[in-house]
């Protein structure tokens, strides 16, 4: 599937060829911290399948798995775009679901690092919900 995406401010954009069956929810503590949420959704693809316009900033992070991953993000708005292994390695690229324009077509196919999942994650369907902004809590 061909997808395109961008950061929040539009400085960084990309196109990529992905396999929708590789959309994954990750519950690891790094993904929780990096997304400021209970989990992060990403899609794995080969590095050669991603074409980026603009110059993302990056830093190296040793993941819970022990692998070194370069986290690439917009230097202006901070939107996480993707991560890769060290530049010297040929390999995979993990694109952040939230930066993909076609995300409504990309349902997660699996979950990983579930041992770190928030205890309440399975109860979300029971919460009150609204189509738009919730009324103020009183």
ZIPE-V701075 format. One record per backbone hydrogen bond with DSSP energy under -0.5 kcal/mol. CO is the residue of the C=O (numbers start at 0). NH is the residue of the N-H. E is the energy in kcal/mol with one decimal. If there is no record, write none. Layout:
CO_NH_E + CO_NH_E
This chain:
0_17_-3.1 + 2_15_-2.5 + 3_100_-3.0 + 3_101_-0.5 + 4_13_-2.2 + 11_6_-2.2 + 12_52_-3.2 + 13_4_-2.2 + 14_50_-2.8 + 15_2_-2.9 + 15_17_-0.5 + 17_19_-0.6 + 18_21_-2.6 + 19_22_-1.2 + 21_43_-1.3 + 22_108_-3.0 + 22_109_-0.9 + 23_25_-0.5 + 23_41_-2.3 + 24_111_-2.3 + 25_39_-2.1 + 27_31_-2.1 + 28_32_-2.3 + 29_33_-3.2 + 30_34_-1.8 + 31_35_-1.0 + 31_36_-1.3 + 39_25_-3.0 + 40_96_-2.2 + 41_23_-3.1 + 42_94_-2.7 + 43_18_-0.5 + 44_92_-2.8 + 45_48_-2.1 + 46_49_-1.7 + 48_16_-1.5 + 50_14_-2.0 + 52_12_-2.3 + 53_55_-0.6 + 56_72_-2.8 + 58_70_-2.8 + 60_62_-0.7 + 60_68_-2.9 + 62_65_-2.1 + 66_62_-3.2 + 66_68_-0.5 + 68_60_-2.5 + 68_70_-0.6 + 69_71_-0.6 + 69_83_-1.7 + 70_58_-1.2 + 71_80_-2.5 + 71_81_-1.4 + 72_56_-2.8 + 73_77_-1.4 + 78_73_-1.9 + 80_95_-2.7 + 81_71_-2.8 + 82_93_-2.8 + 83_69_-3.6 + 85_88_-2.5 + 90_46_-2.5 + 91_84_-0.7 + 92_44_-2.6 + 92_94_-0.6 + 93_82_-1.6 + 94_42_-2.3 + 95_98_-1.8 + 96_99_-1.6 + 98_5_-1.7 + 99_102_-1.1 + 101_104_-2.4 + 102_105_-1.6 + 104_106_-0.7 + 109_24_-2.6 + 111_26_-2.3 + 112_115_-1.8 + 113_116_-1.3 + 117_120_-1.8 + 119_122_-2.2 + 120_123_-0.9 + 122_125_-1.6 + 123_126_-1.5
